[in-house]
Amino acid sequence: MGAAELRNYEREVYQFQLRIGIAGVAVVIAFLMLAARFVYLQVVQHDIYRAKAEDNRISIVPVPPNRGLIVDRNGLVLARNYSGYTLEIFPRRTRSVEGTIDELAELIEITPRDRRLFRKLVAETRNAESLPIRTRLSDEEVAKFAANRYRFEGVEIKGRLFRQYPYGEVASHALGYMGRIDQADQARLEEDGIDANYRGTDYIGKAGVEASYQHELHGTTGFEHVEIDAAGRGIRTLSRTPSQPGNNVALTLDMTLQRVAENAFGERRGALVAIEPESGGVLAFVSKPGFDPNLFVDGIDPQNWAELNNSIDKPLNNRAIAGMYPPGSTFKPFMALAALELGKRTPRSTIHDPGYFDFGGRRFRDSRPGGNGVVDLYKSIVMSSDTYYYQVANDLGIDAIAGFMKHFGFGERTGIDLQGEASGVLPSPEWKMKRFKRPEQQKWYAGETISIGIGQGYNAYTPIQLAQAMATLADGGAMYRPHLIAYVDDPRTGERRPVEPELVHRVPVRRDHLEFVKRALAGVNKEGTAARSFANAPYTSGGKTGTAQLIGIKQNEKYEESKVAERLRDHSLFIAFAPLENPKIALSVVVENGGFGARAAAPIARTVLDYYLLGKLPQGMQQPTPEDETDEEGD
Amino acid sequence: MELARLPLRRLASRLTEGIDSTLLVLIVSLSMLGLAALFSASYENPARVVNQFVSLGVALVAMWIVAQVPPQTLMRFALPAYVIGLVLLLAVALAGDVVNGARRWLHIGVTRFQPSEMMKLAVPMMLAWYFHRRESGLRLSDFAVGALILIVPVAFIVRQPDLGTAALVAAAGFYVLFFAGLSWKVLGAVVGLLAASVFPLWGMLHDYQRKRILTLLDPTQDPLGAGYHIIQSTIAVGSGGISGKGWLNGTQAHLEFIPERHTDFILAVYSEEFGLIGNGVLLVLYALLVARGLMIAANAATVFARLLAVAIALMFFTYAFVNMGMVSGILPVVGVPLPFLSYGGTALLTLFIGAGILMSVQRHRKLVQT
């Protein structure tokens, strides 16, 4: 080691030790600060805190608020609360949870299902104060337990409010359901910084309006100062900050219309969305099959849950906003409008329709063998000519189609006030590029454009998108955001906050083009593919049938419905609006595997329009009454 | 007789070899106080005390093993430990379990693991190793590299989000930079910059973190939510008075007013029952522990050893200070356990391994004063 280096090294060590000295001083100062703080708390303020600790025999108990009601547009109650007694175990105050349950079982019926549910709750909840072992106790059971209460430490009867849906399955996908606050919910509440307002609350909206308007419905948690004994049991309430009930939420739905629509489906699967074109308010919102939201209110049992989840019919899928269907021929009016706007067709130009269109060595067949002869634009919609739109699609090209359809909301979420909406697929070369991985799949082929023209190919839209597009067309190009809520009521102040219609944008189309297409849609219901369904209708209406193919049909093969398995049969679609002048309602109907659009979907639309415009109830249906209220099925 | 006694004595001397008795006595005293407080806090769940006792045993063994390893050998683990830690942090960010809204845990087979915990030691080790290699002629650029080594894992941990652990890792790394000879000018500039960036940083915090800081200023604002911890723990501390309410007699703890009373808030239970006197004892024990650590660092033989030792000694200080400050209501609630007292095996293991490293440094200290 050279002398210079040595000196350097020495200086370094000196530096280091100097800094250690500084650190030592800092440590001492910091600890002195703590010591000062302890002296302040434990000597200077000791009396205050001793008094507070004494007072702390006073516990702060949260008082959960009453959840707001959900009513339909006419004030009919769709979701309400009823109070029931539950038997609750405080796990931290019992010696042995299992032992306590066994003892309780001698007094009150506790089924293996109750035990399973309880164990599930224990596993899923963290830091719970108490958990229910039995819900909905009878008065007799309450009395029995009260008499024996001294035997059970850490077990109490609690009065709780439970959600109830008087109409059962009706409108279940709009209303949604409630469920226990799980860890994911808890994390979200903490993230939003509102977990304190959920102390004492066990249930939260999981789907539908119950979920999307959770914060409106919930209310504000109050708290009570309760004097407690050494075991932590409440002796008396000293003061009380009452909870404030949640807001009541009124839907735009008309419950009678909703029931008419759901009845019209019968046992068939599918979806229907009816919209008021001038506001975007949703009048009917059907997704079949539905489910009974009452099953969820005190924790759904594993058997019902498995049934709902594993059913091939997927009753928990909200088809109206998350089901994606090829629109089939219901796409044609929008294609016609595109052709007019972009100057590729005029109302007068005609084509000859031989029943097929040849492109690139492939033959695209018309659903009508032999074709429709000479076809103009009006007839192309009324008779639903495939050949006509094969050619339109080819003339427009995929970019122009995608660019135009965007205006009507195809392939984009409508932004309805529900969670879990799908965006659908508006096919374009860019979309294909993103969707697929391998280069040969990413390329857009001109042949693929042809079937886009008749609503097949990669086209896939949700029923709410179809209804919104129909409403936009019917309302002269003004597109409103669909919404399920008409207004929110504050039950304390009586203040009413209406939901204002939200204009998304105006589609830039010429008035005469729009009127032409609407006339053609009226022709469909008068003399075209839906004429039979709308025979003798005392009001004017426009509509378009659609049939969405689920399996590819080989070029020279005829499609024989009877041979195709039920689940592979075509979806039946229909979009409509009425009356023709100044439309009051626009809707889309999808009947899964219903076959031709004119056969399954159009009659449902007729039934719905008849009720909405004429007040005419279908045979055998009465004004709705809530299901028997005492009917409390569960197990 | 002689023959029989000899192997025993040899075993005993082998077992105590390399163990610094001062450190050991301090650590064991702290741990015993912890067990006493834990016993009081978990009257409804005595299994916790047994668990903690077992963890202590495991941690002691780990400490003993580490104490046998010379610092030169430890140095070889610095880079791999750091790299593995970073990879695991990345894995957590991509595929970690979310618990209470934070992504901190990684599933390994049947057990879960918090990679941020190992970074508490891996980061200072890595930095000490880096500055050791750069020993001759440190330049500003070396400190820039050092800062980078520090910032990357801290950023990951902030993102989880786990502000408490991030602050601890950042502090440990900062100590190494400072004792490697970071110039006062640069330090001043950085501190100034940090002060200036308080506002943008505020925007990056999660809502619940902001709320914690705001309720620190006025806990009564939110008596059911975030303020509850602070209100109740200050009451516990204050009501303890000079001599405390006596062991097992704390009402705050026993009436379940103190949340997390086994872990981060165990000091509230301790102070309520042992009072100002108990707190004084605790502060003296910690001060002696830190002092012993700093002494070991001052006599360390190599750059690596002294930087690592000083970082560990001040880490003990930081944990103790932040936790005690938080429970007594002068620092925000950030989720830092009280060293050697809080319930939790992982944290104990880290602390004891740290102590083991200190012992190893002490054993291989320079023997000749230069």
Interface residues (C-beta under 8 A of the other chain):
Chain A: Y9 E10 E12 V13 Q15 F16 Q17 R19 I20 A23 G24 V27 V28 A30 F31 M33 L34 A35 R37 F38 V39 L41 Q42 V43 Q45 H46 I48 Y49 R50 K52 A53 N56 R57 S59 I60 P62 R92 R93 R126 Q183 A184 Q186 A187 R188 E190 E191 D192 G193 D195 A196 R199 T221 F223 I228 A230 G232
Chain B: E44 V98 V99 N100 G101 Y175 F178 F179 G181 H206 D207 Y208 K211 D222 P223 L224 G225 A226 Q232 T234 I235 A236 V237 G238 S239 G240 G241 I242 T251 Q252 H254 L255 E256 F257 S271 E272 G275 L276 N279 G280 L283 Y286 A287 V290 A291 L294 A297 A298 R306 V310 L314 F317 F321 M324 G325 S328 G329 I330 T370
